[in-house]
Amino acid sequence: ATRKFPGSSSGRGETPRARRGLEPGASMSRGSRSGARGQQDNVPSRLLLDHENQQVFELLGRKCTTLATSVAQLYLALPPSNQVWGKQGCGVLCLVKDNPRRSYF
């Protein structure tokens, strides 16, 4: 039994399970699984070039997965005045799932 729900943008009806992505064939936008062992895909940053994203993923290794990747800048207010912010560095920031350690960093 398929019915149309209010606010549904598609012309076809959707079941509640399909809207939550629980029905077979429902697509996942991020963190989709691939491969025989069910590994997740790394999530690249749109601020980096493809080869830069690949370099980050290679540095992490095969058993770690980025759940989010971005570029960050670090600013500090240093003594003596602590009134003026100065840029101290710029780099890539990732939320990483470390499968062997069963932890997130």
Secondary structure, DSSP 8 states (H G I E B T S, - for coil): -----TT--SSS---HHHHTT-STT---SSS-EETTTTEE-----TTS-HHHHHHHHHHH-TTEEEEEEEEEEEEEE-TTT--SEEEEEEEEEEEEEETTTTEE-
